[in-house]
Amino acid sequence: MTPLLSNCLRRRNTLKDQTISVCQCHSAPQILLSRGFFPCSPVTPSLAVDIKLLEFARLQFLHLVPNTTGWCDAMESFLNGLLFKLTTRNTLRRRFSNCMRWYHTLLDSTEQCHYLQCHQCIDRPSEYLRRRCPLCFGGKVVHDPTVLTHDISADFIVSLDACFTQKRNKNNSARDPSFRDTHRAHHDTCFLSEDELHTMEQMVAQLRARKAPTTTESNTDNDDHLEPGMKLPTSVLNDCNSSFTAADEKREKASTTFFADTGIMALICRHDRLLFAANMTHAGERQHYALALLLKLFSQIPSHMTVGLLYDIVCQLKRSMIKFGFLKEFFPRIIFAVSVFHAYGHQWACQVVYHPRKCAGFGLSDGEGCEHFWSSIKKLIPTLRVSGYHQRLFTLDLYTKHLEHASLIHLGLWLARRWQKCQTMKATAQQALEKCSIPVATLREQWALQTIAQTAPMPRQSKQKGAQAVKAIMALDATIASEREEVSRLQALTQVHADVIAADVIAAFDALRNARAYLNGLMARRDRHFTALGIAETASLLRLKQSKFLQHRMNALAIKHRMRDKLRQRKFENERLERAYRRTVNELKHKKHIAGSMQRCEPTVQKLSQKYNELCRNMAHLITTGQAPQGAVVPEIIPPGGLWKLDVDDTIWQDIGLDEDAYDGKPPPWLCDENVRAGIRSMLDHDRCMEEERALFRERVGLQDWLVEEWHVVQAATEATGKFFPTLAF
């Protein structure tokens, strides 16, 4: 035996020397563990921490920012106050970190178990998914057309989103910048492996190369058509793509030059519980991450179950899946919808088809769960920014499990809150339908006609082609006039004064350069259209320019399009502010600059709104006095409080009375009757509430089934334990 001398703290601020005898049969770590201390090393430990204190620190790091250095500095200062001075600097930090790491490893190994996976046909979700969310996957009665789910088109509703604030710095000081720390992984990790992501990336690259587009995309009227499987014309899809591409160019993406890991993409169920996650290493939101997460989900659910997917750019993801054949065996089982809080970036026609409040199957799900998850882990950003690769993923897994355990006991309350919200919305919608006094069958017919009309492609050939070309030139004239006003305003901002910040002047110069380029492009396009006109069309253009109503309508439409573009840009900028979790000096300066830019744009948007409303009043007066074409509809005035939110049913999206008159002087009820339009909105809200009710019933049964199964498992474990260890039975 070898005697070891250890110093132990005891009451009254004194030290007690205690000798521990060790041998080959009883090592020092074993003896320390038997006395309630956790050693910092499995061989010849030089520091041991009380297990109760270690458990307290573990729980503290789950509820607060995990900072071992700060915790050890505070402990060292506390010991210094008791006149216990440590011998060297960082002695406590390094050894305490080792204790914490191996303590986590020990706890993780006690929970680790191996599940027998059946790779044949399964009739219910995997055990992994049942652990992740009992409400979604815990029930026994799933996808049974005779019980509860006969009207639910999606068995599970999930949302996808990427977060570029959860990054990890490159270790540029090391010889190898891609050096990684010692491997460690959580036994129940939610992250996809690097092999799974790499395999999907290769498959996407191969399919794209195999089926390269033969023709270039065009926004011209002649090329516009309904794309197969999309229910939307090419022009709308291209506009949605351009909108998000412009936002991505302005968004500060994580650069692979400075960051080894650029972000996280998460797949979350509608109860805000994380199912799977992917660690991103590219400077952008690549599609193979989303496809890999979907493939992982479908591999763990039965082959007959369907999934409702909420995603920011779901129209582009679905378009690529159809075009290149991504996940073609699972594509028929996916129902696509855009996240509610990112619908403002899509064209109105796209929202008509893919907004979850407009399309069937999603109830009151909105895709907000991803934002909740990013907000809950934002305190990990500073620590994980400088962590090792494996340490970062392990910490995220630990915190995810902590969030799961914390929300598990509140699932019943979640159902109760959701039920109350559903009943309130249902009563409001039912009351509005009764007030409308229009049969639901008529409202459904009008909604179908509205969907067909607002998602129709631009006409290729028409007898009114000359008139359309003339009106297109007039619309360009209105847009050019509006853009010239913007150029004049920006020129005034570029004048340097004593009270003007240099950064604002630089931003104004950049905006002026872009505005001039856009104006030159509009003028060139106008010249091309005018050159293509014949003699009759030129004369018609001169006559139409004398129509005040048509001039007002063209000007109002141009102003409204410009307002929509500016409000989208403001919404994207506001999203950057909401996700600016870091509080460094540079981030605060950047946030202040964005806020100032948004504030400077508000008067411009308000001025455009006032000008638009004035044009609408003038058009209403012309219609009243009989100076407008037969069947002309008065456009809706934008209310003061409905300008900034960009909700799906706001007036800013509706071009009623501003589009071409294609109804031969007889506009349909969904266009000209406000009572019909209000009834359609109430009908859709009522339909979503009915879907939500059925989903809540199914989730309640799923939670009950899961609880019964868990109780049987506990009972079986108690009986088995009592036979061999009677003292452990309870």
Stockholm file with secondary structure:
# STOCKHOLM 1.0

chainA/1-730         MTPLLSNCLRRRNTLKDQTISVCQCHSAPQILLSRGFFPCSPVTPSLAVDIKLLEFARLQFLHLVPNTTGWCDAMESFLNGLLFKLTTRNTLRRRFSNCMRWYHTLLDSTEQCHYLQCHQCIDRPSEYLRRRCPLCFGGKVVHDPTVLTHDISADFIVSLDACFTQKRNKNNSARDPSFRDTHRAHHDTCFLSEDELHTMEQMVAQLRARKAPTTTESNTDNDDHLEPGMKLPTSVLNDCNSSFTAADEKREKASTTFFADTGIMALICRHDRLLFAANMTHAGERQHYALALLLKLFSQIPSHMTVGLLYDIVCQLKRSMIKFGFLKEFFPRIIFAVSVFHAYGHQWACQVVYHPRKCAGFGLSDGEGCEHFWSSIKKLIPTLRVSGYHQRLFTLDLYTKHLEHASLIHLGLWLARRWQKCQTMKATAQQALEKCSIPVATLREQWALQTIAQTAPMPRQSKQKGAQAVKAIMALDATIASEREEVSRLQALTQVHADVIAADVIAAFDALRNARAYLNGLMARRDRHFTALGIAETASLLRLKQSKFLQHRMNALAIKHRMRDKLRQRKFENERLERAYRRTVNELKHKKHIAGSMQRCEPTVQKLSQKYNELCRNMAHLITTGQAPQGAVVPEIIPPGGLWKLDVDDTIWQDIGLDEDAYDGKPPPWLCDENVRAGIRSMLDHDRCMEEERALFRERVGLQDWLVEEWHVVQAATEATGKFFPTLAF
#=GR chainA/1-730 SS CEEEEEEEEETTTEEEEEEEEECSSSCHHHHHHHTTEEESSSSSCSCEEEHHHHHHHHHHHHHSCCCHHHHHHHHHHHHHHTTCCCSSTTHHHHHHHHHHHHHHHHHHHHHCCCCCCCCSCCSSCCHHHHHHCHHHHCCSCCSCTTTTCTTCSCSEEEEEEEESSSCEECCTTSSSTTCCCCCCCCTTCCBCCHHHHHHHHHHHHHHHHHTCCSSCCCCSGGGCCBCTTTSSBHHHHHHHHHHHHHHHHHSCCCCTTTEEECEEEEEEETTSCEEEEEEECSSSCCHHHHHHHHHHHHTTSCTTCCEEEEETTHHHHHHHHHHHCTTTTTGGGEEEEECGGGGGGSCHHHHHHHCTTTSTTCTTCCSTHHHHHHHHTGGGHHHHHTSCHHHHHHHHHHHHHHHHHHHHTTHHHHHHHHHHHHHHHHHHHHHHHHHHTCCHHHHHHHHHHHHHHHTCCCCSSCTTHHHHHHHHHHHHHHHHHHHHHHHHHHHHHTSCCTTSCHHHHHHHHHHHHHHHHHHHHHHHHHHHHHHHCCHHHHHHHHHHTTCHHHHHHHHHHHHHHHHHHHHHHHHHHHHHHHTCCCCSHHHHHHHHHHHHHHHHHHHHHHHHHHHHHHHHHHHHHHHHTTCSCTTCCCCCCCCTTSSSSCCTTSGGGCCTTTSCCCSTTCCCHHHHCHHHHHHHHHHHHHHHHHHHHHHHHHHHHHHHHHHHHHHHHHHHHHHHHHHHCGGGCC
#=GC SS_cons         CEEEEEEEEETTTEEEEEEEEECSSSCHHHHHHHTTEEESSSSSCSCEEEHHHHHHHHHHHHHSCCCHHHHHHHHHHHHHHTTCCCSSTTHHHHHHHHHHHHHHHHHHHHHCCCCCCCCSCCSSCCHHHHHHCHHHHCCSCCSCTTTTCTTCSCSEEEEEEEESSSCEECCTTSSSTTCCCCCCCCTTCCBCCHHHHHHHHHHHHHHHHHTCCSSCCCCSGGGCCBCTTTSSBHHHHHHHHHHHHHHHHHSCCCCTTTEEECEEEEEEETTSCEEEEEEECSSSCCHHHHHHHHHHHHTTSCTTCCEEEEETTHHHHHHHHHHHCTTTTTGGGEEEEECGGGGGGSCHHHHHHHCTTTSTTCTTCCSTHHHHHHHHTGGGHHHHHTSCHHHHHHHHHHHHHHHHHHHHTTHHHHHHHHHHHHHHHHHHHHHHHHHHTCCHHHHHHHHHHHHHHHTCCCCSSCTTHHHHHHHHHHHHHHHHHHHHHHHHHHHHHTSCCTTSCHHHHHHHHHHHHHHHHHHHHHHHHHHHHHHHCCHHHHHHHHHHTTCHHHHHHHHHHHHHHHHHHHHHHHHHHHHHHHTCCCCSHHHHHHHHHHHHHHHHHHHHHHHHHHHHHHHHHHHHHHHHTTCSCTTCCCCCCCCTTSSSSCCTTSGGGCCTTTSCCCSTTCCCHHHHCHHHHHHHHHHHHHHHHHHHHHHHHHHHHHHHHHHHHHHHHHHHHHHHHHHHCGGGCC
//
